[in-house]
C-alpha cells in the first residue's frame, strides 16, 4: 500500500462516525423532492493525513415517510472531522447511513471535494429513479 512521504498526522478510524446521531421525523409526502446542501463537510485523507473539505448535496424522496432532522445531520457530519476515510468511501458511507434511517431507495448523495493536487473530485452515490 502506498503512503505519503513526510509528516504523519494521526486520525481516527471509521468506528468514530456517529450514525446514532442521525434522527428523523415522520413526513408523509412521498412525491415531495427534498434537497439538503452544505459546504461544511470535512474528513481526513487516510493517505496524507490532511483534511478533505467538501460540499455535500443530499437529494431524496421521503418514500419511507421520514425526513432527516438537520441538526442531527450536522452533528453526524461533525463526527467525520477527524476520521480517515477516502472521498469515495465517505460518499458511500453517508449514502448508506441515510438510506438506512430514511428507509427510501430514492436517495442520491453527491460530494464535491476541494481541489487536491490539481484534481477536482466529485462522487455520486445512489439514484433518484
Residue frames as qw, qx, qy, qz and C-alpha x, y, z in Angstrom:
[[0.000, 0.889, 0.458, 0.000, 0.00, 0.00, 0.00],
 [0.393, 0.519, -0.021, 0.758, 1.31, 3.45, -0.94],
 [0.413, -0.736, -0.372, 0.386, 1.99, 6.01, 1.75],
 [0.201, 0.940, 0.005, 0.275, 2.60, 9.75, 1.53],
 [0.659, 0.101, -0.325, 0.670, 6.07, 10.94, 2.41],
 [0.004, 0.528, -0.150, 0.836, 6.72, 13.50, 5.11],
 [0.261, -0.202, 0.559, -0.761, 4.90, 14.34, 8.31],
 [0.338, -0.286, -0.880, -0.171, 2.45, 11.69, 9.54],
 [0.346, -0.250, 0.222, -0.876, -0.69, 13.09, 11.13],
 [0.085, 0.134, 0.952, -0.262, -2.85, 10.92, 13.36],
 [0.501, -0.082, -0.233, -0.829, -6.52, 10.36, 12.57],
 [0.586, -0.050, 0.651, -0.481, -9.42, 8.25, 13.85],
 [0.102, 0.058, 0.941, 0.317, -10.91, 5.13, 12.29],
 [0.340, -0.269, -0.518, -0.737, -14.36, 4.85, 10.74],
 [0.428, -0.432, -0.775, 0.172, -15.69, 3.48, 14.04],
 [0.161, -0.318, -0.334, 0.872, -15.78, 7.12, 15.23],
 [0.224, -0.206, -0.438, -0.846, -18.54, 8.02, 12.74],
 [0.190, 0.134, 0.702, -0.673, -21.60, 8.62, 14.93],
 [0.230, -0.242, -0.729, -0.597, -24.52, 7.17, 12.97],
 [0.251, -0.526, -0.772, 0.251, -26.61, 7.10, 16.16],
 [0.060, -0.378, -0.169, 0.908, -26.75, 10.90, 15.97],
 [0.169, -0.098, -0.580, -0.791, -28.94, 10.77, 12.85],
 [0.270, 0.363, 0.705, -0.546, -32.55, 11.48, 13.73],
 [0.040, -0.269, -0.669, -0.692, -35.63, 11.55, 11.55],
 [0.356, 0.241, 0.463, -0.775, -39.15, 12.87, 11.83],
 [0.422, 0.415, 0.804, 0.053, -42.30, 11.50, 10.26],
 [0.214, 0.496, -0.173, -0.823, -43.29, 13.13, 6.99],
 [0.558, 0.340, 0.757, 0.021, -45.97, 11.68, 4.72],
 [0.431, 0.803, -0.036, -0.410, -45.33, 13.18, 1.27],
 [0.765, -0.119, 0.533, 0.341, -43.56, 10.56, -0.89],
 [0.580, 0.645, 0.340, 0.364, -43.84, 12.70, -4.03],
 [0.086, -0.991, 0.098, 0.029, -42.08, 15.70, -2.49],
 [0.764, 0.367, -0.221, 0.483, -38.44, 16.12, -3.55],
 [0.491, -0.862, 0.031, 0.121, -36.09, 17.19, -0.75],
 [0.658, 0.518, -0.202, 0.507, -32.69, 18.77, -1.32],
 [0.552, -0.821, 0.039, 0.139, -30.27, 19.48, 1.53],
 [0.676, 0.555, -0.168, 0.455, -26.85, 21.05, 0.92],
 [0.494, -0.843, 0.102, 0.186, -23.82, 22.11, 2.94],
 [0.604, 0.661, -0.332, 0.297, -20.27, 23.17, 2.18],
 [0.314, -0.720, 0.482, -0.389, -19.13, 22.38, 5.73],
 [0.992, -0.118, 0.020, -0.039, -18.16, 18.70, 5.46],
 [0.197, 0.744, -0.630, 0.100, -14.66, 17.59, 6.38],
 [0.976, -0.206, 0.061, 0.039, -12.85, 14.33, 6.93],
 [0.298, -0.734, 0.553, 0.258, -9.21, 13.27, 6.76],
 [0.737, 0.500, -0.425, -0.164, -7.41, 11.75, 3.79],
 [0.886, -0.402, 0.228, 0.027, -6.01, 8.45, 5.11],
 [0.815, 0.397, -0.013, 0.421, -3.18, 8.65, 2.58],
 [0.354, 0.555, -0.184, 0.730, -1.80, 12.02, 3.65],
 [0.383, -0.441, -0.597, 0.551, -3.50, 12.75, 6.96],
 [0.022, -0.036, 0.046, 0.998, -4.56, 16.12, 5.56],
 [0.393, 0.418, 0.551, -0.606, -8.13, 17.43, 5.72],
 [0.098, 0.278, 0.746, 0.597, -10.54, 16.79, 2.86],
 [0.222, 0.381, 0.340, -0.831, -13.17, 19.53, 2.58],
 [0.072, 0.239, 0.830, 0.498, -16.35, 19.05, 0.58],
 [0.497, 0.043, -0.001, -0.867, -19.70, 20.40, -0.46],
 [0.123, 0.132, 0.983, -0.046, -22.38, 17.73, 0.12],
 [0.507, 0.029, -0.193, -0.839, -25.72, 17.55, -1.65],
 [0.195, 0.130, 0.951, -0.202, -28.39, 15.14, -0.39],
 [0.487, 0.070, -0.296, -0.819, -31.43, 14.58, -2.59],
 [0.012, 0.096, 0.991, -0.095, -34.30, 12.25, -1.74],
 [0.542, -0.317, -0.363, -0.688, -37.97, 11.45, -1.84],
 [0.288, -0.292, 0.712, -0.570, -39.34, 10.54, 1.64],
 [0.650, -0.031, -0.626, -0.430, -40.93, 7.31, 0.42],
 [0.482, -0.126, -0.803, 0.327, -40.30, 5.72, 3.82],
 [0.368, -0.802, -0.403, -0.241, -42.31, 8.53, 5.42],
 [0.621, -0.629, -0.102, 0.456, -39.27, 10.11, 7.10],
 [0.344, 0.868, -0.127, 0.335, -37.10, 13.22, 6.77],
 [0.684, -0.034, -0.374, 0.626, -33.67, 13.71, 8.26],
 [0.308, -0.922, -0.195, 0.129, -33.56, 16.25, 11.09],
 [0.508, 0.765, -0.159, 0.362, -30.95, 18.85, 10.08],
 [0.309, -0.801, 0.441, -0.264, -29.33, 19.49, 13.47],
 [0.863, -0.248, 0.440, 0.004, -28.71, 15.75, 13.83],
 [0.811, 0.521, 0.091, 0.249, -27.28, 15.66, 10.29],
 [0.155, 0.881, -0.312, 0.322, -24.87, 18.45, 11.21],
 [0.574, -0.612, 0.517, -0.170, -23.69, 16.55, 14.33],
 [0.934, 0.123, 0.322, 0.090, -23.33, 13.38, 12.24],
 [0.622, 0.716, -0.080, 0.305, -21.17, 15.26, 9.72],
 [0.164, -0.855, 0.414, -0.266, -19.04, 16.74, 12.51],
 [0.842, -0.356, 0.405, -0.032, -18.24, 13.19, 13.65],
 [0.861, 0.423, 0.095, 0.265, -16.29, 12.73, 10.37],
 [0.049, 0.979, -0.192, 0.048, -13.97, 15.63, 11.16],
 [0.231, -0.698, 0.677, 0.006, -11.04, 13.51, 12.44],
 [0.865, 0.066, 0.492, -0.076, -11.87, 10.26, 10.63],
 [0.073, -0.461, 0.702, 0.537, -9.51, 8.90, 8.00],
 [0.627, 0.410, 0.654, -0.105, -11.71, 7.91, 5.05],
 [0.281, 0.016, 0.564, 0.776, -11.23, 8.19, 1.30],
 [0.301, 0.194, -0.053, -0.932, -13.52, 10.61, -0.53],
 [0.526, -0.019, -0.674, -0.518, -15.32, 7.84, -2.38],
 [0.398, -0.203, -0.858, 0.255, -15.75, 5.86, 0.84],
 [0.046, 0.233, 0.443, -0.865, -17.17, 8.86, 2.70],
 [0.445, 0.101, -0.287, -0.842, -19.75, 9.41, -0.04],
 [0.563, -0.096, -0.784, -0.244, -20.81, 5.77, 0.04],
 [0.278, -0.197, -0.773, 0.535, -20.93, 5.74, 3.85],
 [0.225, 0.175, 0.219, -0.933, -23.13, 8.86, 4.01],
 [0.549, 0.038, -0.502, -0.667, -25.45, 7.32, 1.41],
 [0.524, -0.124, -0.842, 0.012, -25.73, 4.00, 3.24],
 [0.139, -0.202, -0.657, 0.713, -26.31, 5.62, 6.63],
 [0.343, 0.177, 0.055, -0.921, -29.01, 7.94, 5.27],
 [0.549, 0.001, -0.666, -0.505, -30.66, 5.16, 3.27],
 [0.380, -0.160, -0.869, 0.272, -30.90, 3.13, 6.46],
 [0.012, -0.314, -0.559, 0.767, -32.54, 5.84, 8.59],
 [0.360, 0.269, -0.105, -0.887, -34.73, 7.31, 5.85],
 [0.526, 0.193, 0.824, -0.091, -35.89, 3.93, 4.53],
 [0.569, 0.729, 0.085, -0.371, -36.02, 5.19, 0.94],
 [0.762, 0.085, 0.455, 0.454, -34.43, 3.87, -2.24],
 [0.375, 0.792, 0.243, 0.417, -34.84, 7.24, -3.98],
 [0.454, -0.844, 0.097, 0.269, -31.78, 8.88, -2.49],
 [0.728, 0.498, -0.060, 0.468, -28.68, 10.40, -4.02],
 [0.485, -0.797, 0.065, 0.354, -25.62, 11.81, -2.25],
 [0.633, 0.649, -0.027, 0.421, -23.14, 13.97, -4.16],
 [0.545, -0.707, 0.049, 0.448, -19.84, 15.17, -2.73],
 [0.535, 0.767, -0.038, 0.353, -17.71, 17.80, -4.45],
 [0.733, -0.485, -0.070, 0.473, -14.29, 17.96, -2.86],
 [0.007, -0.937, 0.212, 0.276, -11.96, 20.94, -2.87],
 [0.699, 0.624, -0.343, 0.062, -9.15, 20.67, -5.38],
 [0.711, -0.561, 0.408, 0.117, -6.33, 18.37, -4.23],
 [0.548, -0.266, 0.622, 0.492, -3.12, 18.08, -6.26],
 [0.137, 0.293, -0.466, -0.823, -4.75, 19.83, -9.21],
 [0.185, -0.219, -0.901, -0.327, -7.68, 17.38, -9.37],
 [0.543, -0.148, 0.132, -0.816, -11.37, 18.10, -8.85],
 [0.136, -0.064, -0.989, 0.011, -13.22, 15.11, -7.40],
 [0.599, -0.084, 0.067, -0.793, -16.99, 14.64, -7.46],
 [0.034, -0.007, -0.998, 0.056, -18.53, 11.43, -6.12],
 [0.606, -0.071, -0.085, -0.787, -22.17, 10.44, -6.66],
 [0.013, -0.004, -0.988, 0.152, -23.82, 7.52, -4.86],
 [0.312, 0.418, 0.725, -0.450, -27.40, 6.35, -5.32],
 [0.028, 0.238, 0.653, 0.718, -30.23, 7.21, -7.67],
 [0.327, 0.179, 0.323, -0.870, -33.43, 9.22, -7.65],
 [0.500, 0.066, -0.620, -0.601, -35.15, 6.82, -10.09]]
